[in-house]
């Protein structure tokens, strides 16, 4: 082999090794040879969707979280129910999820470009990172190579954290997935985007008023919720902008969910909230690190999963 050719081979090997994440065998450049336009196609699908409806950023991030916390990041949240099985997406905890059509659009284009190559789990994981960036959040990359799972059952969604948990319960639940208290608070910061329905926080507005809820804010929420359980309230003042105002709201006791405000009420997590409220760059850094970690929860590789042709049903 000529010296020039040998150097070329070594250079390619070095480049490819540099793409490896080292965790779970996933790699940053997983599709660089098999579908080099994969990331571009997913990002374009997200950009088009957010230009038409900026509120979908919150939907895509939440969908990725709800996917990874159940059966790992395997696109189980995307599977439709069948006559023999009620899927995760039809659980009460998931009925408000939005953005399925964004994943469908990306998958359809990818199947034209490189059929049977890019998994729905990877599409969803990538879409969440682009949604965060397009909403003003940090830019970061995640390793790819996830395969799609075949199990999606409504009963599994009992493992999603309800909006009534306190800080200790949240620390325990996230800890079962390998997250520290700091990572849990950072991930909770995703609530800087989006809204919650009154059904998720009206329990805080009863006669036994939540002592951790600002009285003026409680009156405002009571008035809003008089229109019904499906009435929506933003988590913070910039519902479509990824920033640290969510943590500032917690400092004012205007966190929307009990599981939000508990992060400031608890001595175990209050200093973390204060740190992120004061330093947005620190929040961004910790958030992206925690999101990369979450994107690798219990991933399926090789023969443990498949690459669905249609994200809504198994092959």
C-alpha positions in Angstrom: 0.0 0.0 0.0 1.4 3.4 -0.9 2.3 5.9 1.8 -0.3 8.4 0.7 -3.1 5.7 0.6 -2.0 4.4 4.0 -2.1 7.9 5.5 -5.6 8.4 4.0 -6.9 5.2 5.6 -5.4 6.1 9.0 -7.0 9.6 8.7 -10.4 8.1 8.1 -9.9 5.6 11.0 -9.0 8.5 13.2 -12.0 10.6 12.1 -14.3 7.7 12.7 -12.9 6.9 16.1 -13.4 10.5 17.0 -17.1 10.2 16.4 -17.5 7.4 19.0 -19.2 8.5 22.2 -17.8 5.6 24.2 -21.1 5.1 26.0 -23.5 2.2 25.0 -21.6 1.9 21.7 -23.5 4.8 20.2 -21.6 7.3 18.1 -21.9 10.9 17.0 -21.2 10.0 13.4 -23.4 6.8 13.3 -25.1 7.9 10.0 -22.1 9.6 8.4 -21.7 6.8 5.8 -25.2 5.1 5.7 -27.3 8.3 5.6 -25.1 11.5 5.7 -28.1 13.8 5.3 -30.0 12.4 8.3 -29.3 15.2 10.7 -30.0 17.8 8.1 -33.3 16.3 7.2 -34.5 16.0 10.8 -33.4 19.6 11.6 -35.2 21.0 8.6 -38.4 19.2 9.6 -38.1 20.7 13.0 -37.3 24.2 11.7 -40.3 24.1 9.3 -42.6 23.0 12.1 -41.5 25.6 14.6 -41.8 28.4 12.0 -45.4 27.4 11.6 -46.0 26.7 15.3 -43.3 27.7 17.9 -45.2 26.0 20.7 -44.2 22.6 19.2 -40.7 23.0 20.7 -42.0 22.2 24.1 -44.0 19.3 22.7 -41.0 17.7 21.1 -38.8 18.0 24.2 -41.6 16.6 26.4 -42.2 13.7 24.0 -38.5 12.7 24.1 -38.6 12.8 27.9 -41.8 10.7 28.1 -40.2 8.2 25.6 -36.9 7.8 27.5 -38.5 7.4 31.0 -40.5 4.4 29.7 -38.7 1.4 28.3 -35.7 3.7 27.5 -35.2 5.9 24.4 -36.8 3.5 21.9 -39.6 5.5 20.3 -42.2 3.5 22.2 -44.2 6.8 22.7 -44.7 6.9 18.9 -46.5 3.6 18.5 -50.2 3.7 18.0 -52.7 1.6 19.9 -54.1 -1.5 18.3 -57.2 -3.5 18.9 -55.2 -5.8 21.2 -53.1 -3.2 23.0 -53.5 0.3 24.4 -50.2 2.1 23.8 -48.4 4.7 25.9 -49.6 7.7 23.9 -53.2 7.0 24.9 -52.4 7.2 28.6 -53.9 10.2 30.4 -50.4 11.4 31.2 -49.6 11.5 27.4 -52.8 12.8 25.8 -51.5 16.3 25.7 -48.3 15.4 23.9 -47.8 17.2 20.6 -45.4 17.0 17.6 -46.0 13.5 16.3 -46.4 14.9 12.8 -42.9 16.4 12.9 -41.4 13.0 13.5 -43.6 11.5 10.8 -42.5 14.1 8.3 -38.8 13.6 9.0 -39.2 9.8 8.8 -41.0 10.0 5.5 -38.2 12.1 4.0 -35.5 9.8 5.5 -37.2 6.7 4.1 -37.0 8.3 0.6 -33.3 9.1 1.0 -32.0 6.0 2.9 -34.8 3.5 3.5 -34.6 1.3 6.6 -31.6 3.1 8.1 -32.5 5.9 10.5 -34.5 4.8 13.6 -37.5 6.6 14.9 -35.8 6.7 18.3 -32.9 8.6 16.8 -35.2 11.0 14.9 -37.0 11.9 18.2 -33.8 12.3 20.1 -32.3 14.6 17.4 -35.6 16.5 17.0 -35.5 17.5 20.7 -32.0 18.9 20.5 -32.9 21.0 17.4 -36.1 22.2 19.1 -34.1 23.4 22.1 -31.6 25.2 20.0 -34.3 26.8 17.7 -36.1 28.0 20.9 -32.9 29.8 22.0 -31.4 27.1 24.1 -27.9 25.6 24.0 -26.6 23.8 20.9 -25.3 20.3 21.6 -24.9 17.0 19.8 -26.0 13.5 20.9 -24.7 10.1 19.9 -26.9 8.0 17.6 -27.5 4.4 16.9 -30.6 3.7 19.0 -33.0 1.0 17.7 -36.8 1.1 18.0 -38.6 -1.0 20.5 -41.7 -3.1 20.0 -43.3 -2.7 23.5 -45.7 0.2 24.2 -48.2 -0.4 27.0 -50.4 2.1 28.8 -49.7 0.6 32.2 -46.0 1.4 31.9 -46.7 5.1 32.1 -47.3 4.8 35.8 -43.5 5.3 35.9 -43.8 8.9 34.6 -43.4 11.5 37.4 -46.8 13.1 38.2 -47.0 16.8 38.8 -47.7 16.3 42.5 -44.4 14.9 43.6 -42.2 16.7 46.2 -38.5 17.2 45.8 -37.6 14.1 47.8 -39.9 12.0 45.6 -38.5 13.5 42.4 -34.9 12.9 43.6 -35.7 9.3 44.3 -37.6 8.7 41.0 -34.9 10.4 38.9 -32.2 8.6 40.9 -33.7 5.3 39.8 -32.7 6.3 36.3 -29.2 7.3 37.4 -29.7 11.0 37.7 -28.3 13.2 40.5 -30.5 15.8 42.2 -28.7 18.5 40.3 -29.4 16.8 37.0 -33.0 16.4 38.0 -33.4 20.2 38.6 -31.6 20.9 35.3 -33.9 18.7 33.4 -36.9 20.3 35.2 -35.8 23.5 33.5 -37.3 22.2 30.3 -40.4 23.7 31.7 -39.1 27.0 30.6 -41.0 26.1 27.5 -44.7 25.4 27.1 -47.8 25.3 29.2 -49.7 23.1 31.7 -53.4 22.5 31.8 -55.4 23.4 34.9 -56.1 19.7 35.6 -52.4 19.4 36.4 -52.3 22.2 39.1 -55.9 22.9 40.2 -55.3 20.8 43.3 -53.1 23.7 44.6 -56.0 26.1 44.4 -58.3 24.3 46.8 -59.4 25.7 50.2 -56.2 24.4 51.7 -54.1 26.8 49.7 -50.6 25.6 48.9 -48.3 27.5 51.3 -45.6 27.5 48.6 -47.8 29.3 46.1 -47.8 33.1 45.9 -51.3 34.3 46.9 -51.7 36.7 44.0 -50.6 34.1 41.5 -53.1 31.7 43.1 -55.9 34.1 42.5 -54.8 34.5 38.9 -54.7 30.7 38.4 -58.1 30.3 40.0 -59.6 32.8 37.6 -58.0 31.1 34.6 -59.1 27.6 35.7 -62.7 28.7 36.1 -62.9 28.2 32.3 -62.3 24.4 32.7 -59.6 21.8 33.3 -58.2 22.1 29.8 -57.4 25.8 30.1 -53.7 26.4 29.7 -51.2 28.5 31.6 -47.5 29.1 30.6 -44.8 27.9 32.9 -43.1 31.3 32.7 -43.4 34.6 30.9 -41.6 33.4 27.8 -43.4 30.2 26.9 -41.7 29.7 23.5 -38.2 30.9 24.6 -35.7 28.6 26.2 -34.1 30.7 29.1 -33.8 30.6 32.8 -37.0 32.5 33.7 -38.5 29.3 35.0 -36.1 29.4 37.9 -36.8 33.1 38.5 -40.5 32.2 38.8 -39.7 29.5 41.4 -37.9 32.2 43.5 -41.1 34.3 43.4 -43.2 31.3 44.4 -45.0 31.4 41.0 -44.0 27.9 39.9 -46.9 26.4 38.1 -46.9 22.8 39.2 -46.4 21.5 42.7 -43.4 19.5 41.3 -42.0 22.8 40.0 -42.3 24.9 43.2 -41.0 22.1 45.4 -37.6 22.6 43.9 -37.3 26.0 45.6 -39.3 25.0 48.7 -36.9 22.1 49.5 -33.6 22.9 51.2 -32.1 20.0 49.2 -32.6 21.7 45.8 -33.1 25.4 46.6 -29.4 26.4 46.1 -29.4 24.7 42.7 -32.5 26.7 41.7 -30.8 29.9 42.9 -27.7 29.1 40.9 -29.6 28.6 37.7 -31.7 31.7 38.3 -28.6 33.7 38.7 -26.5 32.1 35.9 -28.2 31.1 32.7 -25.0 29.8 31.2 -24.5 27.4 34.0 -28.1 26.1 33.6 -27.6 25.7 29.8 -24.4 23.7 30.4 -25.9 21.4 33.0 -29.1 21.0 31.0 -27.3 19.9 27.9 -25.1 17.4 29.8 -28.2 15.9 31.5 -30.1 15.7 28.2 -27.3 13.8 26.6 -27.3 11.4 29.5 -31.1 11.1 29.3 -30.9 10.4 25.6 -28.9 7.2 26.3 -31.3 5.7 28.9 -31.7 2.0 28.3 -31.2 2.3 24.5 -31.7 -0.7 22.3 -28.9 -1.6 19.9 -28.3 -4.3 17.3 -30.8 -7.1 17.3 -32.5 -5.8 20.5 -34.6 -3.5 18.4 -35.5 -2.6 14.8 -35.6 0.4 12.5 -39.3 0.9 11.9 -40.5 1.8 8.4 -43.4 3.7 10.0 -42.8 5.3 13.4 -46.4 4.5 14.4 -46.3 0.8 14.1 -43.8 -2.1 14.4 -42.5 -3.7 11.2 
